[in-house]
Amino acid sequence: MQYRKFGRLDFKVSALGFGAMRLPTVGGDDGRIDEELAIKMIRYAIDNGVNYVDTAYGYHRGNSEILVGKALKDGYREKTMLATKLPPWHVNVREDMDRLLNEQLKKLDTDHIDFYLLHALNKDTWNKLYNLGVLDWAEGVIRKGLIRYIGFSFHDDLETFKKIVDAYNWTFCQIQYNYMDIDHQAGMEGLKYASSKGLAVVIMEPLRGGRLANPPDRVRQVFDSFPIKRSPVAWALLWLWNQPEVSTVLSGMSNFEQVKENIEIADKSGINIFTPEELRLIERVRETYLGIKAIDCNECGYCMPCPNGVNIPVNFHLYNEGVRYNDFGGPRWHYRNGLKESERASSCIKCGICEPKCPQHLPIRELLEKVKETFEATV
Ligand SMILES: NC(=O)c1ccc[n+]([C@@H]2O[C@H](COP(=O)([O-])OP(=O)(O)OC[C@H]3O[C@@H](n4cnc5c(N)ncnc54)[C@H](OP(=O)(O)O)[C@@H]3O)[C@@H](O)[C@H]2O)c1
């Protein structure tokens, strides 16, 4: 295993961290973890040098923390830095923070958590927790020895990310980052920003939730055309480890082979080991992915505003994401949960005011119908 700097701390973190959000399950039920296999996988990773395990209150319908607690018995807890997260959506008063942390310590069967994160912060959840005095609370539980270090994980825009980084002397943060997300959420600029302020940066979704492991033919051909042969997973992970600002890369491994493979890849990782040609290959792969879209919308927004409130560019963006990664699950979730009813394709009244304004001359009404059928059909 390769080890890397963890921000300002005198602790070397393994290049690969274990993300306990996609553990093997039984019968396709996310809440029923295959305990025996999952414990074996986590212990195998630790036996092979992994020293950072990341879980959260809600993973696997609350059962990931219990499983991780079991996996870390028999001497494994002492070899591992344990990270879990405070779920802001369950916090309404300050006492909730104590209640949740106590519950988590019990579930994990440990007397302390090494790295405690405010989970999935965005503008709203950050403001809510801040106003409830979360930083003062965190300092209190650090003094009591219940947690060692405080950080946050993040899903919002770069501006919000910088604001949160600047709001406190955090030890670490966790961001969604992979070669497709360099300009998305915190992105590459956020990574560099947090690192320049002394934060350790933990990477989540390094394979975009697994999508980059199975690229479409057009992307595969780009990889195949390169003289150095590596799997798409190896390219994606090594690209992350190539960057000095990355502390550890969490992978949510769902079977034993993935654990073995990712450890082998991590063993070969290093900072600045990619040649300019290898970096260029990843750029070409990104461009090829971005070129895969069913709707030729470049999100210029000239079609807006829609008199009925439909957010046309976002509807097309979500549809193109589904086509690009051949997976409509995430986009469908965003369509149903991230868009107001009036913003969804189904709110189009087919007035057609948008169409003459589109520089691409897209048949917007017809395309919105396709988006609606895709995202609103029962699955
Ligand atoms: N704080 C937050 O807001 C937040 C959000 C997301 C994630 N996280 C944390 O970050 C961790 C990592 O994120 P992630 O799970 O999304 O990571 P990821 O690596 O982007 O996706 C994990 C998926 O990638 C596939 N995969 C991994 N290794 C592979 C290999 N060698 N070959 C083929 N496929 C492979 C598997 O897909 P299949 O199962 O389909 O085979 C696996 O389930 C999570 O587990 C969690 O601990 C935190």
The ligand as a Tripos MOL2 file, in Angstrom:
@<TRIPOS>MOLECULE
LIG
   48    52     1     0     0
SMALL
NO_CHARGES

@<TRIPOS>ATOM
      1 N1        -20.4520   11.9710    2.1610 N.am      1 LIG1
      2 C1        -21.1620   11.8270    1.0940 C.2       1 LIG1
      3 O1        -21.9940   12.6690    0.7840 O.2       1 LIG1
      4 C2        -20.9100   10.6120    0.2650 C.ar      1 LIG1
      5 C3        -21.5570   10.4390   -0.9600 C.ar      1 LIG1
      6 C4        -21.1840    9.3780   -1.7380 C.ar      1 LIG1
      7 C5        -20.2040    8.5140   -1.2640 C.ar      1 LIG1
      8 N2        -19.6010    8.6800   -0.0600 N.ar      1 LIG1
      9 C6        -18.5550    7.7670    0.4550 C.3       1 LIG1
     10 O2        -17.5580    7.6300   -0.5270 O.3       1 LIG1
     11 C7        -17.4050    6.2490   -0.8430 C.3       1 LIG1
     12 C8        -16.9910    6.1210   -2.2750 C.3       1 LIG1
     13 O3        -18.0240    6.5780   -3.1430 O.3       1 LIG1
     14 P1        -18.6690    5.5690   -4.1430 P.3       1 LIG1
     15 O4        -19.0670    4.3360   -3.3980 O.co2     1 LIG1
     16 O5        -19.6800    6.2970   -4.9320 O.co2     1 LIG1
     17 O6        -17.3850    5.2030   -5.0370 O.3       1 LIG1
     18 P2        -17.1920    4.8150   -6.5490 P.3       1 LIG1
     19 O7        -15.8780    4.1220   -6.5740 O.co2     1 LIG1
     20 O8        -17.3850    5.9820   -7.4380 O.co2     1 LIG1
     21 O9        -18.3420    3.7690   -6.8640 O.3       1 LIG1
     22 C9        -18.3780    2.5190   -6.2530 C.3       1 LIG1
     23 C10       -18.8310    1.4900   -7.2690 C.3       1 LIG1
     24 O10       -17.8370    1.3970   -8.2760 O.3       1 LIG1
     25 C11       -17.7500    0.0860   -8.7530 C.3       1 LIG1
     26 N3        -16.3740   -0.4060   -8.5620 N.ar      1 LIG1
     27 C12       -15.5030   -0.1560   -7.5640 C.ar      1 LIG1
     28 N4        -14.3380   -0.7910   -7.7800 N.ar      1 LIG1
     29 C13       -14.4690   -1.4710   -8.9490 C.ar      1 LIG1
     30 C14       -13.6160   -2.3210   -9.7030 C.ar      1 LIG1
     31 N5        -12.3960   -2.6040   -9.3140 N.pl3     1 LIG1
     32 N6        -14.1080   -2.8380  -10.8530 N.ar      1 LIG1
     33 C15       -15.3700   -2.5670  -11.2820 C.ar      1 LIG1
     34 N7        -16.2220   -1.7710  -10.6050 N.ar      1 LIG1
     35 C16       -15.7730   -1.2220   -9.4500 C.ar      1 LIG1
     36 C17       -18.7600   -0.7390   -7.9590 C.3       1 LIG1
     37 O11       -19.9620   -0.7390   -8.7170 O.3       1 LIG1
     38 P3        -20.9280   -2.0440   -8.7190 P.3       1 LIG1
     39 O12       -21.3870   -2.1960   -7.3170 O.co2     1 LIG1
     40 O13       -22.0070   -1.6260   -9.6750 O.co2     1 LIG1
     41 O14       -20.0860   -3.1850   -9.2060 O.co2     1 LIG1
     42 C18       -18.9460    0.0830   -6.7140 C.3       1 LIG1
     43 O15       -20.1860   -0.1270   -6.1070 O.3       1 LIG1
     44 C19       -18.7590    5.6340   -0.4940 C.3       1 LIG1
     45 O16       -18.7080    4.2520   -0.3660 O.3       1 LIG1
     46 C20       -19.0620    6.3730    0.7820 C.3       1 LIG1
     47 O17       -18.3310    5.8130    1.8490 O.3       1 LIG1
     48 C21       -19.9390    9.7300    0.6780 C.ar      1 LIG1
@<TRIPOS>BOND
     1     1     2 1
     2     2     3 2
     3     2     4 1
     4     4     5 ar
     5     4    48 ar
     6     5     6 ar
     7     6     7 ar
     8     7     8 ar
     9     8     9 1
    10     8    48 ar
    11     9    10 1
    12     9    46 1
    13    10    11 1
    14    11    12 1
    15    11    44 1
    16    12    13 1
    17    13    14 1
    18    14    15 2
    19    14    16 1
    20    14    17 1
    21    17    18 1
    22    18    19 2
    23    18    20 1
    24    18    21 1
    25    21    22 1
    26    22    23 1
    27    23    24 1
    28    23    42 1
    29    24    25 1
    30    25    26 1
    31    25    36 1
    32    26    27 ar
    33    26    35 ar
    34    27    28 ar
    35    28    29 ar
    36    29    30 ar
    37    29    35 ar
    38    30    31 1
    39    30    32 ar
    40    32    33 ar
    41    33    34 ar
    42    34    35 ar
    43    36    37 1
    44    36    42 1
    45    37    38 1
    46    38    39 2
    47    38    40 1
    48    38    41 1
    49    42    43 1
    50    44    45 1
    51    44    46 1
    52    46    47 1
@<TRIPOS>SUBSTRUCTURE
     1 LIG1         1 GROUP 0 **** ****
